Amino acid sequence: MAEKKVKANPTKEFFVNMLVRDILLKQAIIELIDNSIDGARKIKGNNDFEGLSIEVNFSNQKFSIKDNCGGIPLDVAENYAFRFGRPRSKKAEEAETTGIFGIGMKRALFKLGNFFTIKSKTKTTEFEIELDVEKWVVDDSANWDFEIASYKENMNNDISETGTFIEVTRLHDEIANELATTSFENEVIEHVQRRVGLDIAHGLSIIVNGKNLVGNNVALIDNTEIQSIKETYEDNGVNVKILAGIAPREGSKYKPENAGWYIYCNGRLVIAADRTSLTTWKDMENKSSGVTFHNDYAGFRGIVYFTSKYPDRLPWNTTKTGLDETSLLYLRAREKMIEIFKIVKNILDEIKKNTRDNDDGVEEKISNMSGVELTIENVEAIKDNREISIKKIVANPNPNVTITYKKPKKEADQLKELLNASSYKEVGEKTFEYYIDAEC
């Protein structure tokens, strides 16, 4: 009897559709930016990107990204960069990259459109690829390879000439419509500034539709009077740094929406201002008083950095937009996060109680303290420490206090007009000053 087999290989159309289903457009753009940043790290290290740039442009006609970050070597393009999945034989990179499963760039390109061109140049090689996705998808053969349109080897290019250019045309209709809007452009800019803010802080220039981006990084108060908590340890080839403390004021007060935990994997922010049980938010609630973290602990910031040259060991999901909640590495870190949070929480409670019972100016002094932006250098400069105290704070001997009372609006309006005051707050201040002058 002749041997028969049941075909079980996926069709390309099914594979592509499933590949792009769970990634948002802005996340796809970040994937492509990540590839450029990985190139920057390989040629410059992790904290010196001066002179390197990534330029992203998009409209309802096309999308492009261009960098001068070293380029993709020809052998990497042939054997690794465009495979669907990372081969077991692929050795870990010396740099701390964001490439995990070997699907990021392909998924992003398929998400955007039906035709893409890639041109890349290194010091010794260059190549060009063009792919008509619609033709490639309907080809039912077992050949999943992309053809290299042209290439050169044994070159002697100057490092300033190296880099990669990617252009996607024949955009999907829904993608073209989204790329055409100003609101999406603003959303992408805000997303990139937050997600890769550490790299921008270290000199990497990122330009989106002609706009230069500015890093949006977490800051903590860390000085001789009040220090941040920091713990550093190794776990299965992953370096873990946990920092927590009090953030500087944002203007006249804290913004509760910025409070919580921030988690980075190899420099990529994957969790921002988390206020769920994923981190320790539920442990921050004061259930006896019914007051939640939002109101009482808005100054809390916690940051966790996971870094490794083995990106598959990091506790992030396949789209690098969240955590793998089952990761033992993360669960072990979370136990330490809870302990560290409790230390900071006790200080915030102490500050609040001190302000309520006997305001000696400590809260006012802290509110005027500036913060330290948590760049790689600044994080390294903070010493490991499991203590935080307000005992060293030299407060104003005559601090400002808040006096609050309610009076009938009609009478308050009469005083407001009489005193030529612009607000009820100013009415209170002027009547207080009048009484001091008259009676004291």
N, C-alpha and C positions, 0 to 999 in steps of 0.2 A: 504494500500500500504506500502510495506516494505521500511524503510528509507534507502536511499543510500547516499554515500559521495564520493566526488572527492578527491583523494589523492593529497596532496600539499607539503608533506615533501620532503626535498632535498635528493638526493642520496649522499652517502659518497664520491663517486668518483668525482661528480660535486663539492661538497663542498671543498674537498682537492685541486682540480685543481684551483678553484677560489681563495682559500685562499693564495696560494703561487705565484700567477701570478704577483702581483705588488710589490714583494720584491726581491731585489738583494741578491746575495749570501753573500756578505760582510755585508749587513744589517741583514741577518739572523744570522750570527755569533755574531754580536753586540747584538742582542736580547738575545742570550744565556748568553753572558757576563753580560748583564744588570740584568738578574735573579740572578746571583752570587753576583753582587754589591748590589742588594736589600737585599740579605741575610746579607751581610757585614754591611749595615746600620742598620739593625734590632738588631744586636748584639753589634755594636761598636759606633753607631751614624754616623754623616755625615762627620766628619773631622779627624778621627783617625783610620786608617786602618792598622797600623803597625802589622806585623805578619800574615796578611791575604794575600792569593795568589789565582790567577786564572791561570790555565795552559791549553793552547789550543794547540792541535796537529792535523795535518791533512796531508793526502797524497791521492793518487788516490785509496787507499784501504779502508780508514775509516777516520772518524772525531771523536775527543773526546774533552771534556772539563771537567776539574776537579778543585774543589775549596775546601777550608776549611772554608767556610763562614757560618757555622751554620746549614746547611741542611734544608730540607723541612719537616715540621712536618707531621706525618702520617694523622692526621685529615684534614690538608690542602690538601694533595695529594688526599684523598678520596672525598672531597667535593668541592674543588675550583681549584686547580692547573691545572687539566687536563680537565676541562670543556671548552666548546667552547663558551666563553662569561663569563662575570663576573656577578654572581647572584646579584639581588638587595639587598638581605639580607646580602651580604658581607660588613662588616663595613670598614670604612677607616682605613688604617694602621697608626700607630703613627709615623712611619718613612716616609720620603719623598721618595717614590719609583717611578719607571718608569712603573709599571704595570697599563695599562689603561683598555683595553677591554677584557683581559683574553684570548688572542689568540696568543701572541707573541711566547711562547715556542713551542706550537704545530705547528705553521706555520713554524718556523725555522727547526724543526725536519722533517716535511714533505718535506720541500724544499731540504733537504740534501739527504735523501735516504729512503729505504724501510724496514729497520729493525733497531730498536733502543732499547737500554738498559739504564735504569735509576736506579742508586743505591744512596740512600740518608740516612744519619744518623744524628739525632739530639741528644741532651742530654738524651732524654727519649724514642725515637722511632727510628726505621729504617725500610726501605722497599726496594723492588726491583720490577721493572716493565720491562717486555719485550713485545714488540709489533711488529708483522709481519704486516706491513702496507698493503701489497697486499692482505693478507687474510682478514684483517679487512675491507678493502674497498669493497670487493666483497660480504661480508656478508650483505644481503639485509634486515636484521631484524631491528626493531626499537631500538635495543640495541647499543648504541654508546660508551659504557663504555670500559675502559682499565682494563684488569685483573691485580691485584697485585699478582705477583708470590710468594712472601714471605714477611713477616713482623714480627717485634718484638715490644712489648710495655713494659712500666714500667722499662725502662733501667736506668742505671746510668753512662752514657758515659762522659768522660772528654771532655770539650769544644774543646780541641786540636784534638780530634778524629772525630769531626763532619764535615760534608761537603756533597757535591753532585758530583757524577761522571756520565757523560752521554757519551755514545758511539753510533755512527751511522755507520752501515755497509750496504752492498748492495747499494752503492751510485748510484744515477742516473748517467747515462753515461756522460751527459754534466757537471754535478757537479764534477765527478771524474777527468775529463780532466782539469777543471779549477783549482781544488785543487792541481794538480800535478805541476803547473807552478811556477817558481820563481817570475815572475812578479805579480801573484796574491798574493803570500805570502807578497811581499813588499807592495802591495796595501792594504791588510788587516792591516798590521802593522801601516802604515801611517794613515789609517782610524781610528783605535782604539786609537792611540796616540792622535789624535785630538779630537775625539768624547767623550772620557772618561778621558781626560787629568787631570781634576780636581781631580778625584779619585786617579789617579797615584801619583799626587802631594801630596796627604795626606797619602802616605805610602802603598797603595795597590800595590802588585806585580802582574803584568800581563806578562805572558811569552807565546810567540807564536812560536811554532816549535823551542824551545830552546833559543829564543832571548828575552832578557829582554827589556820591552818597557819603554820609557821615555815620560812623559807628554808634550804635545805641547799646551801651554796655552797663552792667550793674555796677553800682558804687556802694562802698561801705565806709562808715566812720572807723578810722584806725589811727589813733594818735596816743600820746603819752597819758592822756586822761581817760580814754575809753577805747578798749581794744576789741578786735574781732576774734571770734573763735575760729580755730583752724586745726584740722587733723589731716595728716597725710599717711597713706599706707599703700602697700602693693597687694594685689589680689589676682593670682593666676595670670601674670604677665600684663596686668592693667594697673596703671598708676591712678590712685584715687585721691583727690583733694576735696575736702568738705569745708566750706567757710560759711559763717553765719554771724549776724550782728545787726546793728542799727544803721539804717540808710540815712543819708543826709536829706533834709527837707527839700521838696520840689516846689520852690516858690515859698509861699507862706505856710504851706501845710503838706502833709503826705497825700499821695494819691493811692487810695486803697486798692485800686485795680492793678497797681504795680507790685503789691506785696505778695510774698509767698516764696516758693522754691524755683530756682533756675538750674537746669541740668544740661551740661555740655558733653558731647562725645567727640573727641578729637577736634575740639575747637568749634564744632557745629552745635548751636543751641537747639535742643530737641524738645525741651519743656520750658515754658516761660510763665512766671508768676502763678505757679500751680496752687490751687486752693481746693483740691479734692483729696480723697483718701489715698490717691496714688502716692502722695508724699506724706506729709504729716499734718495736713490742714485740719483734719477732724480732731487731732490732738490739741489744736490751738483754741478750741471753743471753750468758753467759760460757761458751762451749762447751768451752773447754780444761779448766775445773774442774768442769763439769757442774752449776754453780750457776746458777739462773735468776734473773730479775728479781724474782720473788716474794720470795726470801730476802734478796738483797743490796741491792736498789734499791726497797724498799718505801716509802721516803721521797720517791721521785720523783713530781712532779706536773707535767704539761704541759697548758696550756690554749690553745686557739685560738678567737679571736672573729672571725667573718665578719659584717660589718654592711653593709647597703646599702638604699637606697630602691627598689631593683629586686630584689625577693625571688626572682624567677625566675633571677637570676644566681648565687644562692647554691648551694653544692654539696650540697643535701639531696635526699632522695627525696620522692615525692609524699605520703607520710604524715608527713613531717617527723620520722621516727623513726630515720633513718640517713643515710649519705652516699651520694652518687652517686660511686662509685669511679672512674668514667671522666672525671670533671670535671677539665679542665686546670687550672682555678683551684685545686682541691684538690691535684692532683699537684704543682703548683709550690710550694704551701705545705708539702707533705709533705717535699720536699727540704730546706727550711729547718728543719723539725721534726727531721729526722735530724741535721743539723749541730748544732742547739741541744741536742738530747739528749746528744750525745757530750760536749759541754762539761760538762753537769751530771753525767753518768756518771763522767767523770774525777775530779771533785771527790768524788763518793760513794766511788769506789775509793780516793782519797787518804785520806779520813777512815777508811775501814776498815783500810787498811794502817797508818796512824798509830796507830790503836787497838790493832792486833795487835802491832806492833813496838816502839812506845815511847809508851804511853798517857800523853799530857800533858793530858788533860781536854778536848780539843777536842770529841769526840763527846758527852761529858756536857754541855758548855756548849750545844751545838746542841740537844740533847734537851730542854733547859729553855727554849728560845726560843719565844715566842708567834708566831702567824702573823697575816697581814693577809688579811682576807676580801676576795675579789676582786669587789667591787662595781664599778659603772661609775666612780665617783669614785676609788676606790683603784687601779684599773687605770690610769686617766689619770695618777695621781700618780707611778706607777713610771716612771722614766726609761728610754729605750731604752738597752740595755746588752748587750754580748756577752761580758762577763767575769764570772766568779764565782770567789772565792778564799776560803780559810780563814786566810790570813796575817794578817788584821786581827783575828782572834778572840783576845780576852784570856781565856785559860782559867784555871781554878782551879789555883793552883800545887801544890795537894795533892789531885789528883782521886781519886775512888773507882775502884777496879779490881775486877774479878770474879775470884775464886779458885774453881776447880772441881776436885773430886777425888771418887773413888768409894771407899766403904768397905763392909764387910759389913753388911747390914741389922740383924742381931742385935745387933752391937756399937753401931751407930748408935742403935738403939731404947733400949739401955741408957743411953747418954748423953742421949738426948732426955728420958727419964724423970728421970734424975739432975739435969739442968739445968732441968727444968720448961719445956722448949721446946715451942712449938706446931708447929714444922716443922723439916725437916732443914736448911733455910737458916739458921734461927735457931740450930741446933746448931753449924753452921759458924762463925757470927758470934761466939757465946759462947765456943767453944773458942779462936778466934783472940784474942779479948780477954783470955782467961785466960792464954794464952801470953805476950802482950805485957806484961801486968801482972807475971807471974812471972819472965820472963827478960830483959826489956828495961828 
